[in-house]
Amino acid sequence: MGSVYKKIEVVGTSTESFDDAVRAAVAKAAESVEAMSWFEVVEQRGRLQDGKVAEFQVTVKIGFKVLD
């Protein structure tokens, strides 16, 4: 029988970059999810403040293997 995977969706934020926002999302998910295998960025957006970029936000789907 093949493997089975599950996906969760999380949102990461950063004041530095989209890359940092992805890393924050994955790192936080790793605290409670085992056997993570892949991620997919499904949305990028940001927050503006006083006409400037204040925050980068990413929605990330993370796939992980369902353990036996």
N, C-alpha and C positions, 0 to 999 in steps of 0.2 A: 504494500500500500504506500502511496506517496505521502508527502508531508502536508500539513495543514497550517495555514497562516491566518493571522487576524490583523486588522488594521485599526489604529487609533488616530485621532486627529488632535493636534495640539497647536497652540499659537505661541510663538516665541517673540520676544521684543529685545531691542538693543538701541542704545543711543549712538552706537558707532557705525553699524552696517547691517545689511541683510545677512551677510555671512555669519556675523556674530549672533544674530537673532536665531538662525538655524541651529547653530551650535548650542545656544542656550536651551532651545526647545528639546533637542536630542539629549543633552546632559540631564535635564530635569526628568524626562521620561525614563532615562536609564536608572534613576533612583528606585523606580518601582516596577519596571517592566523588564523581564528576562528574555533572552534569546532574540534581541532585536536584530533584524537582518538588513533592512533598507529604509530609505526615506524618500519622500517625494514632496517637493515644494508645490503646493497647489494655488497659493495666492501670496502676492506681495503687496503691501500697502504701507503707508506711513502716517504719522501724526505731524501736523504743522502747528507751529506756535510763533506768532509775530512774523509771519511770512517766511519762516525758515523751517527746515526739516528738524524736528525735535526727537523723533523716534522712528525706527524701522520695525515693521511688524511682518511676520511670515506665518502662514498657516501651513503646517507640515503634517503629512500622513506618514506614520511609522508602521512598518510591517514587522511582525515578530512571529516566530514559530510557536504553535500551540504544543506545549510539552505533553508527553505521554503520561 
